[in-house]
Amino acid sequence: MKSLAEINAEIKKLREVKPKVRAFNIFGGDNHAGIDAQILVLKNMLTVDDCDERWPEGLGSEPYDSARYAADWLQGDEELPPSEDLPPLDE
């Protein structure tokens, strides 16, 4: 489990980077909704099971994939924080 300081720092980074990320990916997935989901997961310390309940559409969909990644990072199952696993920034 990440520390409260790590979680708060990551939430801050996600909020800062969101305006720089393309709104939609090439498949039509909503990147901004994914970032909002990651922030929600981190703020509320949601688990993967919580993500499954909140976003029943499951793997391969946004915002579930982003939320799931954040939950995995929170539990220590992902090395890179969510803010470093985002789509390319607008140039």
C-alpha positions in Angstrom: 0.0 0.0 0.0 1.3 3.5 -0.9 1.7 6.1 1.8 -0.7 9.0 2.1 2.1 11.3 0.9 2.7 9.2 -2.2 -1.1 9.1 -2.9 -1.5 12.9 -2.5 1.5 13.6 -4.7 0.1 11.4 -7.4 -3.3 13.0 -7.3 -1.6 16.4 -7.7 0.4 15.1 -10.7 -2.7 13.7 -12.3 -4.6 17.0 -11.9 -1.7 18.9 -13.4 -1.2 16.7 -16.4 -4.9 16.2 -17.3 -5.2 19.4 -19.4 -2.2 18.3 -21.4 -3.5 14.9 -22.3 -5.6 14.3 -25.4 -9.2 14.1 -24.4 -9.9 10.9 -26.5 -7.6 8.1 -27.7 -7.6 6.7 -31.2 -10.2 4.1 -30.2 -12.6 6.7 -28.8 -11.7 6.0 -25.2 -12.1 9.0 -22.9 -8.7 9.7 -21.5 -10.0 12.5 -19.2 -12.6 10.2 -17.7 -9.8 7.7 -17.1 -7.7 10.3 -15.2 -10.8 11.3 -13.2 -11.3 7.7 -12.3 -7.7 7.3 -11.2 -8.1 10.4 -9.0 -11.3 8.9 -7.5 -9.6 5.6 -6.8 -6.6 7.3 -5.1 -8.7 9.7 -3.1 -10.9 6.9 -1.8 -8.3 4.2 -1.8 -10.5 1.9 -3.8 -9.5 -1.7 -4.5 -9.7 -3.7 -7.7 -13.0 -5.2 -6.4 -14.3 -1.7 -5.9 -13.4 -0.9 -9.5 -15.2 -4.0 -10.7 -18.3 -2.9 -8.9 -18.2 0.8 -9.9 -17.2 0.1 -13.6 -18.8 -3.2 -14.5 -17.9 -2.9 -18.2 -14.5 -4.3 -17.3 -11.2 -4.7 -19.0 -10.7 -3.0 -22.3 -12.8 0.0 -21.5 -12.3 3.5 -20.1 -12.5 4.5 -17.4 -12.2 1.0 -16.0 -8.7 0.3 -17.3 -7.4 3.5 -15.8 -9.1 3.0 -12.5 -7.9 -0.6 -12.3 -4.3 0.6 -13.0 -4.5 3.1 -10.2 -5.9 0.5 -7.8 -3.1 -1.9 -8.7 -0.5 0.8 -8.2 -2.1 1.7 -4.9 -1.7 -1.9 -3.7 1.9 -2.1 -5.0 1.1 -4.3 -8.0 2.2 -1.7 -10.6 5.6 0.0 -10.5 4.9 3.1 -12.5 2.5 5.6 -11.0 -0.6 6.4 -13.0 0.7 9.8 -14.0 3.6 8.1 -15.8 1.4 5.6 -17.7 -0.7 8.1 -19.6 -1.2 8.6 -23.4 1.1 11.0 -25.2 0.8 14.6 -24.3 -0.4 17.2 -26.8 2.5 18.9 -28.5 
